[in-house]
Amino acid sequence: MAKTYSDLFAELRQSVKTMPLDEVKARFDARASRPVTLLDVREKDEFRAGYIPGAVHIARAYLEAQAEQKLPDKNAEIIVYCASGNRSLFAAKTLLDFGYTNVVSANPGFVRWKDLRYPVETPPNLTPAQLDRYSRHILLPEVGERGQEKLLKGRVLLLGAGGLGAPAALYLAAAGVGTLGLVDADEVDASNLQRQIIHATSRIGMAKVDSAEKALVDLNPDVKVVKYKERFLSSNADRILGDGWDVIVDGCDNFPTRYLVNDASLFHKTPVVHGSIFRFDGQVTTFMPWDGPCYRCLYPEPPPPELSPSCSEAGVLGILPGLIGILQATEAVKLILGQGELLKGRLLTYDSMKMTFRTLKLRRDPNCPACGKNPTIKEYIDYEGFCLGTAPH
């Protein structure tokens, strides 16, 4: 005789442990000292109307396909809930069959939880268009809707709309970083187009910040572009950084500006994702102000001008800045999301001819004049003179 739904449900109640909501609430309150995973198996529209804060969402229909990705620890304590406590029983049984060892079903479910005025959170108010545009981000547990909201509220300042700034800006815009600042005084030249992919032949002669804005807004209308058609100088550094930025993506191509960026970032406590390129080689690192080494720890003294030619003098493989700029954009996104391990205290180098990456450890210099125990650089200096060796440190 075939089993009925009632028979199956009765068997589930015998094989799956249940937890009353008062105990669920107690475990929720103690989660800081005793981690627990709350799994919401309701449909997407139910979840968007409200959920228990911190819950992982996998609709019941997708549990078999997504469980191992979103719930990697099979020994973690998992409390499954739905609206009333029925679907969660079936979901809990599925997880047990998949080898999860510590699974219970909340009974009753979220409807009663809400009636009891227990904590409820609602997802970010993303529009249907944004849910579609960023759907691949939202599928990532490390990003999700909350992370996408952080990106949309994020503010990244790009110093330079050239070789490094071009790919970094495009990918930051595509990722949905809501505000991008562009600092560049130059105009688009034909020689730029070999590597500065944000610009176009039709925009030769246009200010780079205007050309870049056109490309970025066309790519993603969610993005606001703040333009600074000027060089980054001691005279305007405080004004520009005073506009409030989460992170600086440094695409500068000269040593005086790099030292200025370093000192200004320390004064304003703004992280810097540094990138540089030379012929076929590139490097990336992230400087966290007063937490890890700074640029002066890496390069206490600038190299002689004759040993540090620019790209216009030494040349550069056109594809190289694309890779380095994308690595910079990746660091900026991780920093905004608060996810992953940043390149703080590590220098990532890339040799395109040998197709090799190396990671070098960087140490904070306790005697660094900018970030050491007794810093002597407390205001902007003559950076051009410093790099030429004609001015004091």
C-alpha positions in Angstrom: 0.0 0.0 0.0 1.4 3.4 -1.1 2.3 5.9 1.6 0.2 9.0 1.9 1.6 12.5 2.6 0.4 12.1 6.2 2.3 8.9 6.6 5.5 10.4 5.2 5.1 13.5 7.4 4.7 11.3 10.5 7.8 9.4 9.6 9.7 12.6 9.2 8.7 13.8 12.7 10.1 10.5 14.1 13.5 10.8 12.2 14.1 14.6 12.3 14.7 16.5 15.5 12.6 19.6 16.0 13.3 22.7 18.0 10.7 25.0 19.5 11.0 28.7 18.7 12.0 29.7 22.2 15.0 27.5 22.0 15.7 28.8 18.5 15.6 32.3 19.9 18.0 31.3 22.7 20.5 29.8 20.1 20.1 32.9 18.0 21.0 35.1 20.9 24.0 33.0 21.8 25.4 32.7 18.3 28.4 35.0 19.0 29.8 32.5 21.5 28.3 29.3 19.9 28.0 29.6 16.1 24.9 28.3 14.5 23.6 28.4 10.9 20.0 29.3 10.3 18.7 28.0 7.0 15.7 29.6 5.4 14.1 27.2 2.8 11.1 29.4 1.9 10.6 30.7 -1.7 12.4 33.8 -2.8 9.4 36.1 -2.5 8.8 34.9 1.0 12.4 35.5 2.0 12.3 39.0 0.5 9.4 39.9 2.8 11.6 39.3 5.8 13.9 36.7 7.4 15.8 35.9 10.6 18.9 38.0 10.6 22.0 36.2 9.3 20.0 33.4 7.8 21.3 31.5 4.7 18.6 31.3 2.0 18.2 28.2 -0.2 14.7 27.7 -1.5 13.6 24.1 -0.9 13.5 23.3 -4.6 17.2 24.2 -4.9 18.5 22.6 -1.7 20.0 19.5 -3.3 21.8 21.6 -5.9 23.1 24.4 -3.6 23.6 22.9 -0.2 27.2 21.9 -0.5 28.2 25.3 -1.9 26.3 27.4 0.7 26.7 25.0 3.6 30.3 23.7 3.3 30.7 22.5 6.9 28.7 19.3 7.3 29.3 19.2 11.0 28.0 22.7 11.7 24.9 23.2 13.8 22.1 24.0 11.3 18.5 25.1 12.2 16.2 24.8 9.2 13.0 26.9 9.1 10.2 27.7 6.7 6.9 29.5 7.2 5.2 26.9 9.4 7.6 24.0 10.1 6.5 21.6 7.3 8.9 22.3 4.5 11.7 22.6 7.0 11.2 19.0 8.0 11.6 17.7 4.5 14.7 20.0 4.0 16.3 18.8 7.3 15.8 15.2 6.2 17.5 16.0 2.9 20.5 17.5 4.6 20.8 14.4 6.9 20.7 12.2 3.9 23.5 14.3 2.4 25.7 13.6 5.4 25.1 16.7 7.6 25.3 15.6 11.2 23.8 18.3 13.3 20.5 19.4 11.7 17.2 20.3 13.4 13.9 21.7 12.1 12.3 24.8 13.7 8.7 24.2 14.7 6.7 26.3 14.2 8.3 28.5 11.6 8.9 32.1 10.6 5.2 33.2 10.7 5.1 32.5 14.4 8.6 33.9 14.9 7.4 37.2 13.4 4.2 37.2 15.5 6.4 36.8 18.7 8.2 40.0 17.6 11.5 38.2 17.4 14.3 39.9 15.3 13.4 40.2 11.6 15.5 41.6 8.8 14.5 42.6 5.3 16.8 42.4 2.3 18.3 45.5 0.7 15.8 47.3 -1.4 17.4 46.4 -4.8 15.2 47.1 -7.8 14.1 44.3 -10.1 16.6 45.6 -12.7 19.4 45.5 -10.1 18.5 42.0 -9.0 18.8 40.9 -12.6 22.0 42.8 -13.3 23.9 41.6 -10.2 22.3 38.2 -10.1 25.6 36.4 -10.4 27.0 38.4 -7.4 23.9 37.7 -5.4 24.3 33.9 -5.9 27.7 34.1 -4.1 27.3 33.7 -0.3 30.2 36.0 0.2 28.4 38.8 -1.6 24.6 38.3 -1.7 22.2 41.1 -1.7 23.7 42.7 1.4 27.1 42.7 -0.1 25.8 44.1 -3.4 24.2 46.9 -1.3 27.6 47.6 0.1 29.1 47.8 -3.4 26.4 50.2 -4.5 27.1 52.4 -1.6 30.9 52.1 -2.1 33.1 55.0 -3.1 36.4 54.3 -5.0 38.8 57.0 -6.1 40.9 56.2 -9.1 44.1 58.2 -9.6 44.5 58.1 -13.3 42.1 57.2 -16.1 45.0 55.6 -18.1 46.5 52.1 -18.4 45.6 50.9 -14.9 42.7 53.1 -14.2 40.9 52.1 -17.4 40.4 48.4 -16.7 40.0 49.0 -13.0 37.2 51.5 -13.5 35.4 49.4 -16.0 35.3 46.3 -13.8 34.4 48.4 -10.7 31.5 49.9 -12.6 30.4 46.5 -13.9 30.5 45.2 -10.3 28.1 48.0 -9.2 30.5 50.2 -7.1 28.1 53.1 -6.8 30.5 56.1 -6.9 33.8 56.3 -8.9 36.1 59.3 -8.6 38.4 59.9 -11.6 41.5 62.1 -11.2 43.2 62.9 -14.5 44.2 66.1 -16.3 45.1 64.6 -19.7 43.2 64.2 -22.9 42.8 61.1 -25.0 45.6 60.5 -27.4 45.8 57.9 -30.2 48.9 56.4 -28.5 46.7 55.7 -25.4 44.4 53.3 -27.2 46.9 50.4 -27.3 46.2 49.8 -23.6 43.7 52.3 -22.2 40.6 50.4 -23.1 38.1 52.8 -21.5 38.7 55.3 -24.3 37.9 55.1 -28.0 39.1 56.4 -31.4 36.0 58.6 -31.6 36.9 60.3 -28.4 40.5 61.3 -29.2 41.1 64.8 -28.0 38.4 64.5 -25.3 39.3 64.9 -21.6 40.0 61.5 -20.2 37.7 62.0 -17.3 34.9 62.9 -19.8 35.7 60.0 -22.1 35.8 57.5 -19.1 32.5 58.8 -17.7 30.8 58.2 -21.1 32.0 54.6 -21.1 31.2 53.9 -17.4 27.7 55.3 -17.5 27.0 53.5 -20.7 28.2 50.3 -19.1 26.2 50.8 -15.8 23.8 53.6 -15.2 23.8 52.8 -11.5 27.3 54.4 -11.3 27.9 58.0 -10.4 31.2 59.4 -11.7 32.9 62.3 -9.9 35.4 64.0 -12.2 38.5 65.8 -11.2 40.1 67.2 -14.4 43.4 68.0 -12.6 46.6 66.4 -11.4 46.7 65.0 -7.9 48.9 67.6 -6.1 49.7 68.6 -2.6 47.5 71.7 -3.1 44.4 69.6 -3.9 45.0 66.3 -2.1 43.0 67.2 1.0 40.1 68.6 -1.0 39.9 65.5 -3.2 40.3 63.0 -0.3 38.0 65.1 1.8 35.1 64.0 -0.4 35.2 60.7 1.5 36.5 57.5 -0.3 36.5 53.9 0.9 39.7 53.1 -1.1 42.1 54.7 -3.5 43.1 52.8 -6.6 46.5 54.2 -7.4 47.3 54.1 -11.2 49.9 56.9 -11.1 52.9 56.6 -13.4 55.5 58.7 -11.6 57.3 58.5 -8.2 56.5 62.0 -6.9 52.8 61.4 -7.1 53.1 57.9 -5.5 54.9 59.4 -2.5 52.3 62.1 -2.3 49.5 59.5 -2.5 51.1 57.5 0.3 51.4 60.5 2.7 47.9 61.8 1.9 46.4 58.3 2.5 48.1 58.2 5.9 46.8 61.6 6.8 43.3 60.7 5.7 43.5 57.0 6.8 42.3 55.8 3.4 43.5 52.4 2.1 45.5 52.4 -1.2 45.5 49.6 -3.7 48.8 50.3 -5.5 49.7 49.0 -9.0 52.6 49.7 -11.2 53.8 48.4 -14.6 57.1 48.5 -16.5 57.6 46.9 -20.0 56.5 43.3 -19.4 56.3 43.3 -15.6 53.7 44.5 -13.0 53.1 44.5 -9.3 50.2 45.0 -6.9 49.9 45.5 -3.2 47.4 47.1 -0.7 48.5 49.6 1.8 46.3 49.8 4.9 47.1 53.1 6.8 48.8 52.5 10.1 48.1 48.8 9.8 50.9 47.2 7.8 53.6 48.7 5.6 53.2 51.8 3.5 54.8 52.8 0.2 57.7 54.4 1.9 58.4 51.1 3.8 58.6 49.5 0.4 60.6 52.2 -1.3 62.4 54.4 1.3 64.2 56.2 -1.5 63.1 56.8 -5.1 65.3 55.3 -7.8 67.3 57.7 -9.9 65.3 59.2 -12.8 67.5 57.5 -15.4 66.7 54.1 -13.9 62.9 54.7 -13.8 61.8 55.6 -17.3 58.1 56.1 -18.0 56.0 53.9 -20.3 56.3 56.6 -23.0 60.1 56.2 -22.8 60.5 52.4 -22.2 57.3 51.1 -23.7 54.7 48.6 -22.2 53.0 45.5 -23.3 49.4 46.7 -24.0 47.7 43.8 -22.3 49.8 44.1 -19.1 47.9 47.0 -17.5 44.7 45.2 -18.1 45.7 42.3 -15.8 47.2 44.6 -13.1 44.3 47.0 -13.2 41.8 44.1 -12.7 43.8 42.8 -9.8 43.6 46.3 -8.2 39.8 46.3 -8.8 39.5 42.9 -7.2 41.3 44.2 -4.1 39.0 47.2 -3.9 35.9 45.1 -4.1 37.2 42.7 -1.4 37.9 45.7 0.8 34.4 47.1 0.4 32.8 43.7 1.0 35.1 43.0 3.9 35.8 39.6 2.4 38.9 37.6 1.6 42.6 38.2 2.4 43.9 41.5 1.2 47.5 42.0 -0.2 48.4 43.8 3.0 52.0 43.1 3.8 52.4 41.2 0.5 53.6 42.4 -2.9 52.3 40.4 -5.9 54.6 40.5 -8.9 53.9 39.4 -12.4 56.2 38.6 -15.3 54.2 38.4 -18.5 57.1 37.0 -20.5 57.6 34.0 -18.2 53.9 34.0 -17.2 54.8 33.7 -13.5 53.5 35.3 -10.3 55.5 35.7 -7.1 54.4 36.9 -3.7 56.9 38.8 -1.6 56.4 39.6 2.1 56.6 43.3 3.1 57.3 44.4 6.6 56.4 47.7 8.2 59.5 49.7 9.0 59.5 50.9 12.6 61.8 53.8 11.5 59.6 54.8 8.5 59.4 58.6 8.4 55.7 58.4 7.4 54.2 55.4 9.4 56.9 54.5 11.9 56.9 54.8 15.6 58.1 58.4 15.4 57.0 59.8 12.0 58.7 62.9 10.8 56.5 63.5 7.8 53.5 65.3 9.2 52.7 67.5 6.2 53.2 67.5 2.5 56.7 68.0 1.2 58.4 68.9 -2.0 57.9 65.6 -3.8 59.5 66.6 -7.1 62.6 67.8 -5.2 62.6 64.6 -3.0 62.6 62.4 -6.1 65.3 64.4 -7.7 67.4 64.4 -4.5 67.3 68.2 -4.2 64.9 68.4 -1.2 64.9 66.9 2.3 62.8 63.8 3.0 
